[in-house]
Amino acid sequence: MLTIKDLHASVDNKAILQGLNLTIKPGEVHAIMGPNGSGKSTLGNVLAGREGYEVSGSVTYHNQDLLSLAPELRAQAGLFLAFQYPIEIPGVSNVYLLKAALNAKRKAQGLPEVDAMDFLSSVKEKIKAVDLDQDFLYRSVNEGFSGGEKKRNEILQMLILEPSLIILDETDSGLDIDALKVVADGVNSLRSPDRSFIVITHYQRLLDYIVPDFVHVLANGKIVASGGKELALKLEDQGYGWLDNA
Amino acid sequence: MSTENPELTALLNQNYQHGFVSDIDADSLPPGLNEDTVRAISLKKNEPEFMLAWRLKAYHHWLTMVEPVWAHVAYPKIDYQQMVYYSAPKLKPTLNSLDEVDPELLRVYEKLGISLNEQKKLANVAVDAVFDSISVATTFKDKLLSMGVIFCSFSEAVQKYPELIQKYLGSIVPYTDNFFAALNAAVFSDGSFVYIPKGVRCPMELSTYFRINAASTGQFERTLIIADDDAYVSYLEGCTAPMRDENQLHAAVVEIIALDRATVKYSTVQNWYPGDKEGKGGIYNFVTKRGACRGVKSKISWTQVETGSAITWKYPSVVLQGDDSVGEFYSVAVTNNYQQADTGTKMIHIGKNTSSTIISKGISAGFGQNAYRGLVRINPGATNARNYTQCDSLLMGDRCGAHTFPYIEVKNPTAQVEHEATTSKIGADQLFFCQQRGLSAEDAVNLIVNGFCREVFRELPMEFAVEAQKLLGVSLEGSVG
């Protein structure tokens, strides 16, 4: 699904990712943990194609050279980034954005635009799954939403677009336990043999709900340790300090 | 009469053998402006004596005025003696097919979703008889006339309804109002006239598009709209298709009168040539638009989408005289490349319980400069007057500018006046978010900008609103990324 080789990224000559390697197979869930400033969010941004980074190395996604693609082409190819800080778009209703995004993807796949009625009934079904009121469909994107509502809205977008590679960038930050369960349920409902996840998080807590196949520790722009879900528990227990001596 | 200019004198003395309509097509006046120019225009239009007298007073007043400099715009000095004040409608060469049209122009038409037939008309390609706008217009006119609605060119109104013209011309925008209004009064060549009789709700949107001779209105246009008691009319001005014109200065005047319980909705989409990417050659659009809510419970609503012109200087205003009258101003102004816009409104509250709403959205991109200038005045007698003003500016890039100049004068303690202003930037974050959801950079900008303008677009008639959204996309093309 995704093969990252020797990935470097820097901003204003400051190196952030320094030779990262990672291979993700279809159906796998990989958790990325690590101390502040280790490059976790940069990894998500670079994979999604955000501007402002000097990038080198290679990333292959579904046999395509991911780094050569514009951000929207990556999205249309099924890469989805759930943002740590979802932005607001005043005056643009949620349902309008959802439909525009879905149609952009369908167009790229050579499919006709989605039928308006089918779309509406599917959206109304899926918004229940993230425990948001239907009113949110007609409100401006994220405007005046609480932190938890914004995160649930990200999950709604994910459920509509049904991407094949999903990157969750600290989606658990700022969520209470109920919202965390809603988000995790949304993610788990999409788990399938041909869909993969990269779960970026600070806390082991999220991984109780979204159980990973692999846990990686990112430090100084590299993966310094990898293991199963028990690695997350060790980190929770002992912090990151032991890795310096490892 | 002056004999300084023999050419003019000859023109003035010539006999009209074919009636003035065909004569108009034949000739134009030499450049320059003096009393003879004004007389010549009035004569060529076969105007009654009161029109000439009014034009001359306007001309003499104009001589005493100086061009205003307070607007936040900069342009080279205009030489008013170098301009031609009257010319026959210029006949563009007729083309045989769209293949002969500038492909760039066709690309813009395509993006705006203009039909093939309409494209041909705009590009002056010969069209088939089915698309004969004159016959369409005649059909509409007959229907309107049967309801008592008058909708014709200003020249025609001067001939057919001189009493209405004499009563209302200059009653809202007197020739003393400002430099450009005085100039317009002296030399205006044509425009539109609308009268809606008592109790009539005009059954269709009146659009200049369907008016006979609409192509020949020229650079000094004058529009007069009168809505009698309990009348309603929605008037559309302009066209989303790009309009090119060799006259650089456009100084139009629009006057609206709403009598008791009448409603006038005036929507404009202005897309004059803005100049090239360096800002050369664009139109200067210096317009005076004002409506008077003369009657009780009357309402005048201005909605404008301004995307064209090199310089826009325009303040559609409402004088709220009647008790319980309502004034509204909804505006989107876009400046890209080197465009400059200084636009806004004036709401003058005179009657009791009058209310006004101002929603202004300014979008600046490239090196564009966008200023909102608005006056809200509550006179001493305007008990319980209310105003709500919201001015939002959107910046794209870091070389453009947005400026807000609100003036609020309140002379009655019962007034409620609210003013809100915001400035935001299309951020890299917003763009990246939309792109990450699969939208191209261009679609993302359109989405964000249309969201920003939504409160104004929803005031436009449905079809116009769709066109305006597309137009915004075209105007801002290439301004991001």
Interface residues (C-beta under 8 A of the other chain):
Chain A: A48 G49 R50 E51 G52 A70 P71 E72 R74 A75 Q76 F80 L81 F83 P86 I87 I89 P90 G91 V92 Y96 L97 A100 A101 A104 K105 A108 S140 Q157 L161
Chain B: S424 G427 A428 D429 Q430 F432 F433 C434 Q435 Q436 R437 G438 L439 S440 A441 D443 L447 I448 N450 G451 F452 C453 R454 E455
